[in-house]
Amino acid sequence: MKIGNHTFQEGHTHVMGILNVTPDSFSDGNKYNTVDRALKHVEQMVVDGVDLIDVGGESTRPGFTPVAEQDEIQRVVPVIKEIKKRFDVPISIDTTKDGVAVAAMDAGAELVNDIWGFQKEPKIARAVAAYSASCCLMHNLDQPVYGNFMADVLDRLEDCIDTAIYYGVDKDKIMIDPGIGFAKSQEQNLYLTAHVGELKKTGFPVLLATSRKSMIGNALDLPVDQRLEGTLATTALAVEAGCLFVRVHDVKENVRLIRMLEALGHSKLD
């Protein structure tokens, strides 16, 4: 998959590091909501081996308060500009708004990460195509109503892919996300995570985003700041399933886990 000037090959699981420049994200709200704090965090993530930075200016946790488009732009654009000046790492913008996506791409973002997979605001797809940018299309629904759960998830993701291609997004610049924690029950989240490899039937690379989410908290009965081990377990599943990316808060630990698993997988005797 191509993201900006970088090519990410299948056969290795890469790490997307989360940078929430918000006051109210479920896990790290108010920690990186100034440019200086954000840049220090990016610097540490780069040292820790991050492959892609995902910048978000609006929390999408359950019950979140929507942010006005201009406010979201003012949060993310200065940070994206400074990251581009200082670091050789591709940048993703996590947004559902066309105006934010355009402003972020103007500032240097190379991927748009849309939790609605272009199904709420298809204009974002047109903008992504116009900028020759990449995208991550997440499964999501207004109402969590399913017939055959896995088939319905795959069908919805196919709709997202079709929308992206219809508006001109290059096929080699598309990846998909199962949407863990969105419009799904606890059991559906667990099942989908355990069977995430089935999404590769679409022919597109897969990103798994489970870091510190309530699925882990519910399974382990742990608060958000104690979910690292649970997150690492899901990252191990992502590696086994051949996911191209995992989206995480704790970059160092996830990078080390992936490297160890891949070293074991590539081991052989002469």
C-alpha positions in Angstrom: 0.0 0.0 0.0 1.2 3.5 -0.8 1.0 6.4 1.7 2.7 9.5 0.4 6.2 8.6 -0.6 6.2 5.4 1.5 5.2 1.9 0.4 4.1 -0.6 3.1 4.5 -4.2 2.0 2.3 -7.1 3.1 4.1 -9.7 5.2 5.0 -7.2 8.0 2.6 -5.6 10.5 3.3 -1.9 10.7 2.4 0.4 13.6 0.1 3.5 13.3 0.6 5.6 16.4 -2.3 7.6 17.8 -2.0 11.3 18.4 -5.1 12.8 19.9 -4.9 16.6 20.0 -8.2 16.7 21.9 -9.3 17.6 25.4 -11.7 14.6 25.7 -10.4 11.4 24.1 -11.3 8.3 26.1 -7.7 7.4 26.8 -5.4 10.3 26.5 -7.6 13.4 26.3 -5.9 16.7 27.2 -2.4 15.1 27.2 -1.2 16.3 23.7 -3.5 19.2 22.9 -0.7 21.8 22.5 1.7 21.8 19.6 4.8 21.3 21.9 3.2 18.4 23.8 2.1 16.8 20.6 5.6 17.1 19.0 7.3 15.6 22.0 5.0 12.7 21.8 5.6 12.3 18.1 9.4 12.4 18.7 9.1 9.6 21.2 6.9 7.5 18.9 9.4 7.9 16.1 12.2 6.8 18.5 10.0 3.8 19.4 9.6 2.7 15.8 6.3 4.1 14.7 5.5 3.8 10.9 2.6 6.2 10.6 1.1 9.0 12.8 -2.7 9.3 13.1 -3.7 12.8 14.1 -7.2 13.3 15.5 -9.0 16.5 16.5 -12.3 15.1 17.5 -13.0 12.3 20.0 -15.2 9.5 18.7 -15.6 7.7 22.0 -19.2 6.7 22.9 -21.3 9.7 23.7 -18.8 12.2 22.3 -19.7 15.8 21.7 -19.2 16.8 18.0 -16.6 19.4 17.3 -17.3 22.3 14.8 -15.3 21.9 11.6 -13.2 25.1 12.1 -12.4 24.1 15.7 -11.2 20.7 14.5 -9.1 22.3 11.8 -7.5 24.7 14.3 -6.6 21.7 16.5 -5.0 19.5 13.8 -3.4 21.7 11.1 -0.7 23.4 13.2 0.4 20.0 14.6 0.5 18.4 11.1 2.5 21.2 9.7 5.1 21.0 12.5 5.3 17.2 12.2 6.0 17.5 8.5 8.8 20.0 9.2 10.6 17.9 11.7 10.0 14.2 11.0 10.1 11.9 8.0 7.0 9.9 8.9 3.7 9.8 7.0 0.7 11.4 8.6 -2.9 10.3 8.7 -5.9 12.6 9.6 -8.6 10.9 11.6 -11.8 12.8 10.6 -15.3 12.5 9.3 -15.4 16.0 7.8 -14.6 17.0 4.2 -13.3 20.4 5.2 -11.0 19.0 7.9 -9.7 16.4 5.5 -8.9 19.0 2.9 -7.2 21.3 5.4 -5.2 18.4 6.8 -4.0 17.3 3.3 -3.1 20.9 2.5 -0.9 20.8 5.6 0.7 17.6 4.6 -1.4 14.6 5.7 -1.2 11.7 3.2 -4.0 9.4 4.5 -7.6 10.1 5.5 -8.9 7.8 8.2 -12.7 8.0 8.2 -14.7 6.1 10.8 -17.7 6.1 8.4 -15.8 4.7 5.4 -17.0 7.5 3.1 -20.6 6.5 3.7 -21.6 9.6 5.7 -19.8 12.2 3.6 -18.8 10.9 0.2 -17.2 14.3 -0.7 -14.2 13.1 1.4 -13.6 10.4 -1.2 -13.5 13.0 -3.9 -11.0 15.1 -2.0 -8.8 12.1 -1.3 -8.7 11.3 -5.0 -8.0 14.9 -5.9 -5.0 14.9 -3.6 -3.9 11.5 -4.7 -4.0 10.6 -1.0 -4.6 7.2 0.7 -7.5 6.2 2.9 -8.5 3.9 5.7 -12.2 2.9 5.5 -13.8 1.7 8.7 -16.9 -0.4 9.2 -19.6 1.5 11.0 -23.4 1.6 11.2 -26.0 4.0 12.6 -27.9 1.0 14.0 -26.1 -2.3 14.9 -28.6 -4.5 13.1 -27.2 -7.7 11.5 -28.4 -10.8 9.7 -25.3 -12.8 9.1 -22.8 -10.8 11.1 -19.5 -11.4 9.2 -21.2 -11.4 5.8 -22.8 -8.1 6.7 -19.5 -6.5 7.8 -17.8 -7.6 4.6 -20.7 -6.3 2.5 -20.6 -2.9 4.2 -16.8 -2.7 3.7 -17.3 -3.5 0.1 -19.7 -0.6 -0.2 -17.0 1.7 1.3 -14.4 0.4 -1.1 -16.8 0.9 -4.1 -17.4 4.5 -3.0 -13.7 5.2 -2.8 -13.0 3.7 -6.2 -16.1 5.4 -7.8 -14.7 8.8 -6.7 -11.2 8.0 -8.1 -9.2 6.8 -5.2 -6.4 4.5 -6.4 -6.9 0.9 -5.4 -3.3 0.6 -4.0 -4.1 3.5 -1.6 -7.0 1.9 0.2 -7.1 -0.2 3.4 -10.0 -1.2 5.6 -10.7 -1.4 9.3 -13.3 -3.7 11.0 -14.4 -0.9 13.3 -13.9 -2.6 16.7 -16.0 -0.8 19.3 -18.4 0.8 16.7 -22.0 -0.5 16.3 -21.1 -3.9 17.7 -21.7 -5.8 20.9 -19.0 -7.1 23.2 -19.3 -10.6 21.7 -19.3 -9.3 18.1 -16.2 -7.2 18.8 -14.4 -10.3 20.3 -15.4 -12.5 17.4 -14.5 -10.0 14.7 -11.1 -9.4 16.3 -10.4 -13.1 16.5 -11.4 -13.5 12.8 -10.0 -10.3 11.4 -8.1 -12.3 8.8 -11.4 -12.9 7.0 -11.4 -9.3 5.9 -8.6 -10.0 3.6 -11.2 -11.7 1.4 -11.9 -8.1 0.1 -8.4 -8.1 -1.5 -7.4 -5.0 0.5 -5.0 -4.6 3.4 -6.4 -4.5 6.9 -5.8 -2.2 9.9 -6.8 -3.5 13.3 -7.6 -0.8 15.9 -8.3 -2.2 19.4 -5.9 -0.2 21.6 -7.2 0.3 25.1 -10.8 -0.1 23.9 -13.8 -1.1 26.0 -13.7 -4.6 24.5 -10.5 -5.2 26.3 -11.7 -3.4 29.5 -14.8 -5.5 29.5 -13.0 -8.8 28.9 -10.4 -8.2 31.6 -12.5 -5.9 34.0 -9.8 -3.3 33.8 -9.8 0.6 33.5 -8.4 2.3 30.4 -4.9 2.8 31.8 -4.4 -0.9 32.5 -5.2 -2.4 29.1 -1.7 -2.7 27.6 -1.5 -6.5 27.9 -5.0 -7.0 26.4 -4.0 -4.7 23.5 -0.8 -6.7 22.9 -2.8 -9.9 22.7 -4.9 -8.4 19.9 -1.8 -7.2 18.2 -0.5 -10.7 18.2 -3.7 -11.8 16.5 -3.3 -9.1 13.9 0.2 -10.3 13.1 -1.0 -13.9 12.8 -3.8 -12.7 10.5 -1.5 -10.8 8.3 -2.9 -7.3 9.1 -0.8 -4.5 7.4 -1.3 -2.1 10.4 -2.3 -1.9 14.0 -3.4 1.4 15.4 -2.1 1.8 19.0 -1.3 4.2 21.8 1.7 2.3 23.2 4.1 2.2 20.2 7.2 0.8 21.9 5.6 -2.2 23.4 3.6 -3.1 20.2 6.7 -2.6 18.0 8.7 -5.0 20.2 6.0 -7.6 20.2 5.6 -7.5 16.4 9.4 -7.8 15.9 9.6 -10.7 18.3 6.7 -12.6 16.7 8.1 -12.0 13.2 11.6 -13.1 14.3 10.0 -16.4 15.5 8.0 -16.7 12.4 11.1 -16.3 10.2 13.3 -18.5 12.2 14.9 -21.6 10.5 17.9 -23.9 10.9 20.5 -24.2 8.1 
